[in-house]
Amino acid sequence: MGASTFTMIFLVLLVSSGVVQAWLARRQIRHVSALRDAVPTDFAGQVSPEGHAKAADYSCANERFGLVKLAFGTLVLLGWTLFGGLDALNAWILPHTLEPLGPLGYQVALVFAFSLIGSTLDLPFDWYSHFRIEQRFGFNRMSIGLWLSDLIKNLILSTVIGLPLIAVVLWLMGVAGSLWWLWAWIFWMAFNLLLLVLYPMFIAPLFNKFEPLQDEALQQRVSSLMQRCGFSAKGLFVMDGSKRSAQSNAYFTGIGSSKRVVFYDTLLARLTHSELEAVLAHELGHFHHRHIVKLIAQMFIASLLAFAALGWLAEQDAFFAGLGVPPNATAPNDALALLLFGLSAPLAGFFLAPLMNLASRRHEFEADAYACDKASGAELRSALLKLTEDNASTLTPEPLYVRFYYSHPPMTERLAALRLTPMH
């Protein structure tokens, strides 16, 4: 294929994905706004009109903000590619780094500079999300100081962990021959599996405090549930999520012997013990049905296909030229290939998201049914209603928007399914 063909494919994906995203967002805004003042009949008396209206306003505010980010992101993507931004950055980095740092050092420097610029461009949007939208709806509890502290920690972690990771991938691209992508994929997946073990023990505590669960009655209840489910965990922890957000959650983290149960402190303050047991039973349902294993396998397959595609594209000079970055004549092009692929691949991945989300929604129904069997379906319904209102999740999402974006079923569908599920 020639450079013009790659340019055309890129533009078709860029325009079509952008149009579909904008179209879906507008549908969501119109649909949610039209139903803002009417609590669905099934939720009358359970969700307040004020809570329902707040959820609608919150959803629409995020969608409108998403449209601004979409427009800006499209301009940035064009700026990096067809408008020559990456080519200009490469032309500046190359002569300053190739001789003193060598070919690999030059490429790592290019990736670092690109990532730093991209992160800087995202900062105003992250700030606005936290200190305007989340603040306006009463969710944000972060100070500017904590926000800046998180940014610095993320930058340090990205440098300490991310740069060596990228350096290994780039080194494999240069020395492992035509099947470099297979070796790089093996290394990449091994690293991600290792990260699942290391993250809860060493990385997450850099951002939040994790204290052992002190409530003995809840401890006993949770331990009994896990015993009934044949599940073991390294510990039960409470996370100080309230220092960043008023929203609530509970989750499992880690794999193997490093698995931990984590409750947000906001969740403990909001739900009863029986409701917490039902929520935890739902999470255990994911393990019972091997949803986590299936998700990891899915990630393995998707990343293998991505590395294979990158392996082919990295050999096509027309791929570079077609996206506005002529390949280097006197230096390796592996970093350029990696960056161009990272910029363009999400455009194609966008259209695969509905299939992934469809499977995820089915998993949520299965986990809900498991919770009904091992705990209480009535308590799960009660907990879900509280979390829906606390997190300002709209009860009236647009159906097509749901099918495209939602990884969890809308609350109306979940509660309807729970009513049909035999109760424990």
BELWONOR-V510270 format. One line per field, one symbol per residue. ss: DSSP state (A for helix, B for strand, O for the rest). phi: phi as a letter, one per 30 degrees, with the letter a starting at -180 (. if undefined). psi: psi as a letter, one per 20 degrees, with the letter a starting at -180 (. if undefined). A space follows every 50 residues. Layout:
BEGIN
ss: ???
phi: ???
psi: ???
END
This chain:
BEGIN
ss: OOAAAAAAAAAAAAAAAAAAAAAAAAAAAAAAAAOOOOOOAAAOOOOOAA AAAAAAAAAAAAAAAAAAAAAAAAAAAAAAOOOOAAAAAAAAAAAAAAAA AAAAAAAAAAAAAAAAAAAAAAAAAAAAAAAAAAAAOOOBOOOAAAAAAA AAAAAAAAAAAAAAAAAAAAAAAAAOAAAAAAAAAAAAAAAAAAAAAAAA AAAAAAOOOBBBOOOAAAAAAAAAAAAAAOOOOOOBBBBOAAAOBOOOOB BBBOOAAAOBBBBBAAAAAAOOAAAAAAAAAAAAAAAAOOAAAAAAAAAA AAAAAAAAAAAAAOOOAAAAAAOOOOOOOOOOOAAAAAAAAAAAAAAAAA AAAAAAAAAAAAAAAAAAAAAAAAOOAAAAAAAAAAAAAAOOOOOOOOAA AAAAAOOOOOAAAAAAAAAAOOOO
phi: .dddddddddddddddddddddddddddddddddcecbdeedcdiccded ddddddddddddddddddddddddddddddcddjdddddddddeddbddd cieddeddddddddddddddddedddddddcbddddcicdbddedddddd ddddddddddcdddddddddddddccidcedddddedddddddddddded cbceddcbcbcedcddddedddddddddcibbbdlcbccddddcaddbab acbibhdcdbcbcddddddccddddddddddddddddedhddddddddde ddddddddddedddccedddddcibeddcbbdcddddddddddceeddde dceedddddddddddddddddddcbbddddddddddddddchdddbdded eeddcddcdededddddddcdedd
psi: qrhhghgggghgggggggggggghghgggggghhjhjopqgijpihpqhg hghghgggghghgghhhghggghgggghghehijghgggghggghihggh irgggggghggggghggghhhighggghggjfghghjjhpjqrhghghgg ggghggghghggghghggghghhhijahkhhghhgggghgghhhhhghgh hhghihhqpoqqpiohghggggggghghikqqqhrpqpplhiihqiqqrq rqqrrcijpqpppqhhghhhqrghghggghhghhhhggjkhgghgggghg gghghghgghhghiiohhgghhjjnpqqhjrqjghgggghghhhhhghhh iighgghghghhhggghghghhhicphghgggghgghgghjlpqilqpgh gghghpiqqqhghghghhhippq.
END
